[in-house]
Amino acid sequence: MGRTSDAKEKILTAAHSLIEQRGYSALGVAEICKTAGVPKGSFYYFFESKEALALAVIDEHWAAEQRGWNRILGSDAEPLERLRRLFEATEASQRAGQESCGAISGCLFGNLSLEMSNQTEAIRERLQEIFEAQAEMVAKVIAEAQERGEVNVPDTRAAAQSVVAQLEGQVLFAKLYNNTSPLGTLWGNCLALLGATVPARV
């Protein structure tokens, strides 16, 4: 029972929603299965533990987010324009979430980093890999801008980590205050971090 083709997706969808709303630690397998509308036996058919499910949710969320980042950062637009579009997409996503459910959910990866980084090694390592991948993607764009003389940074990788950290921090503040206003400062702060030599709007 419960081994239908869509049971796994139902569990993943329910877990993703619940983790975004309430975090990981407070959830139980029974609640996840009830929300998913599948018998508890289905859970252990697809996932050996709640941690395994959390890792699957993280991977699924990153796969979708990575496609969006690749689409924006890999476009034909000028380098700094690509970064600006990434910030705008982040702000739009958080605003859409607030409008649909009344509260800003923040970043799934940032939320889990705060909650789980000292508790579950497998989750901590996976989140590290994701943030490193994000920094690598941003670093490539910064390197292009550096070659064009549009920014001035001594280390593109370190600068990219600062940009990602700033993005995560402002999303955290937006969630804390349930207000997207902090996200409006992302672009200006990014230009300052990068020592930009171009106008604030590319």
C-alpha positions as CSV (number, residue, x, y, z in Angstrom):
1,M,0.0,0.0,0.0
2,G,1.1,3.5,-0.6
3,R,3.6,2.5,-3.2
4,T,1.9,4.3,-6.0
5,S,3.9,6.3,-8.5
6,D,2.9,9.7,-6.9
7,A,3.3,8.7,-3.2
8,K,6.9,9.8,-3.1
9,E,6.2,13.1,-4.7
10,K,3.3,13.7,-2.3
11,I,5.6,13.1,0.7
12,L,8.3,15.4,-0.7
13,T,5.8,18.1,-1.4
14,A,4.3,17.9,2.0
15,A,7.7,17.8,3.8
16,H,8.9,20.8,1.8
17,S,5.9,22.8,2.7
18,L,6.0,21.8,6.4
19,I,9.7,22.4,6.7
20,E,9.4,25.9,5.2
21,Q,6.5,26.7,7.5
22,R,7.7,25.2,10.8
23,G,11.2,23.9,10.4
24,Y,12.6,20.4,10.5
25,S,12.9,19.5,14.2
26,A,9.2,19.9,15.1
27,L,8.0,17.6,12.4
28,G,7.2,14.0,12.8
29,V,6.8,11.3,10.2
30,A,3.1,10.8,11.1
31,E,2.3,14.5,10.5
32,I,4.2,14.5,7.2
33,C,2.3,11.4,6.0
34,K,-1.1,12.8,7.1
35,T,-0.4,16.1,5.2
36,A,0.7,14.1,2.2
37,G,-2.4,11.9,2.4
38,V,-0.4,8.6,2.3
39,P,-0.1,5.7,4.8
40,K,2.9,5.8,7.1
41,G,4.3,2.6,5.5
42,S,4.8,4.6,2.3
43,F,7.3,6.8,4.0
44,Y,9.7,4.1,5.0
45,Y,9.3,2.5,1.6
46,F,10.8,5.6,0.0
47,F,12.9,7.0,2.8
48,E,14.9,5.2,5.5
49,S,14.7,8.1,7.9
50,K,13.4,11.7,8.4
51,E,17.0,12.9,7.7
52,A,17.0,11.1,4.4
53,L,13.7,12.9,3.5
54,A,15.2,16.2,4.5
55,L,18.1,15.6,2.3
56,A,15.8,14.8,-0.6
57,V,13.8,18.0,0.0
58,I,17.0,20.0,0.0
59,D,18.2,18.4,-3.2
60,E,14.9,18.9,-5.0
61,H,14.7,22.5,-3.8
62,W,18.3,23.2,-5.0
63,A,17.7,21.5,-8.4
64,A,14.8,24.0,-9.0
65,E,16.7,27.0,-7.6
66,Q,19.9,26.1,-9.5
67,R,17.9,26.1,-12.8
68,G,16.8,29.6,-12.0
69,W,20.2,30.8,-11.0
70,N,21.7,29.3,-14.2
71,R,19.0,30.9,-16.3
72,I,19.7,34.4,-14.8
73,L,23.5,34.2,-14.3
74,G,24.1,32.4,-17.6
75,S,22.2,34.8,-19.8
76,D,23.6,37.1,-22.4
77,A,23.1,40.2,-20.3
78,E,26.1,42.2,-19.0
79,P,27.6,40.7,-15.8
80,L,26.4,43.2,-13.3
81,E,22.9,43.2,-14.9
82,R,22.8,39.5,-14.3
83,L,23.6,39.9,-10.6
84,R,20.9,42.6,-10.3
85,R,18.4,40.3,-11.9
86,L,19.3,37.6,-9.4
87,F,18.5,39.9,-6.5
88,E,15.3,41.1,-8.2
89,A,14.2,37.5,-8.6
90,T,14.9,36.7,-5.0
91,E,12.9,39.7,-3.9
92,A,10.0,38.8,-6.2
93,S,10.0,35.2,-4.9
94,Q,9.8,36.3,-1.2
95,R,7.1,38.8,-2.0
96,A,5.1,36.2,-3.8
97,G,5.4,33.9,-0.8
98,Q,4.3,36.6,1.6
99,E,1.2,37.4,-0.6
100,S,0.2,33.7,-0.9
101,C,0.5,32.7,2.8
102,G,0.8,36.0,4.7
103,A,4.4,35.4,5.9
104,I,7.8,35.4,4.4
105,S,9.3,31.9,4.5
106,G,12.9,33.0,3.9
107,C,15.5,30.7,2.4
108,L,15.1,27.0,3.0
109,F,18.8,26.6,3.0
110,G,19.4,29.5,5.4
111,N,16.6,28.3,7.7
112,L,18.0,24.8,7.9
113,S,21.5,26.1,8.4
114,L,20.4,27.9,11.5
115,E,18.4,25.0,12.8
116,M,20.4,22.0,11.8
117,S,24.1,22.8,11.2
118,N,25.2,21.7,14.7
119,Q,22.9,18.7,14.8
120,T,23.0,16.7,11.6
121,E,26.4,16.3,9.8
122,A,24.9,15.0,6.5
123,I,22.6,18.0,6.3
124,R,25.3,20.5,7.3
125,E,27.6,19.1,4.6
126,R,25.0,19.2,1.9
127,L,24.1,22.8,2.8
128,Q,27.8,23.7,2.6
129,E,28.0,22.2,-0.9
130,I,25.0,24.3,-2.0
131,F,26.4,27.6,-0.7
132,E,29.7,26.8,-2.2
133,A,28.1,26.1,-5.5
134,Q,26.2,29.4,-5.3
135,A,29.4,31.3,-4.6
136,E,31.1,29.6,-7.5
137,M,28.3,30.7,-9.8
138,V,28.5,34.3,-8.6
139,A,32.3,34.3,-8.7
140,K,32.2,33.6,-12.4
141,V,30.0,36.6,-13.0
142,I,32.2,38.9,-10.8
143,A,35.3,37.7,-12.7
144,E,33.6,38.8,-16.0
145,A,32.8,42.2,-14.5
146,Q,36.3,42.5,-13.2
147,E,37.7,41.9,-16.7
148,R,35.5,44.6,-18.0
149,G,36.8,47.0,-15.4
150,E,33.3,47.4,-13.8
151,V,34.3,46.2,-10.3
152,N,37.4,46.1,-8.3
153,V,38.0,43.2,-5.9
154,P,41.2,41.5,-4.8
155,D,39.7,38.0,-4.7
156,T,36.6,37.1,-6.8
157,R,35.8,34.0,-4.8
158,A,35.9,35.9,-1.5
159,A,33.8,38.6,-3.0
160,A,31.3,36.1,-4.3
161,Q,31.0,34.6,-0.8
162,S,30.3,38.1,0.6
163,V,27.6,38.6,-2.0
164,V,25.9,35.3,-1.2
165,A,26.2,36.0,2.6
166,Q,24.6,39.4,2.0
167,L,21.8,37.9,0.0
168,E,21.2,35.3,2.8
169,G,21.4,37.9,5.5
170,Q,18.9,40.2,3.9
171,V,16.5,37.4,3.3
172,L,16.8,36.4,7.0
173,F,15.9,40.0,8.0
174,A,13.0,40.0,5.6
175,K,11.7,36.9,7.3
176,L,12.3,38.2,10.8
177,Y,10.4,41.4,10.1
178,N,8.0,39.8,7.6
179,N,8.8,42.7,5.4
180,T,10.5,42.6,2.0
181,S,12.0,46.1,2.4
182,P,15.4,44.9,3.4
183,L,15.7,43.1,0.0
184,G,15.5,46.5,-1.7
185,T,19.0,47.3,-0.4
186,L,20.6,44.2,-2.0
187,W,21.8,45.8,-5.2
188,G,23.3,48.9,-3.7
189,N,25.1,46.9,-1.1
190,C,26.4,44.5,-3.8
191,L,27.8,47.4,-5.8
192,A,29.6,48.7,-2.6
193,L,30.9,45.2,-1.8
194,L,32.4,44.9,-5.3
195,G,33.8,48.4,-5.5
196,A,31.7,48.9,-8.6
197,T,32.8,51.6,-11.0
198,V,29.4,51.8,-12.9
199,P,26.1,53.4,-12.1
200,A,23.7,51.7,-9.7
201,R,21.5,50.6,-12.6
202,V,23.3,48.9,-15.4
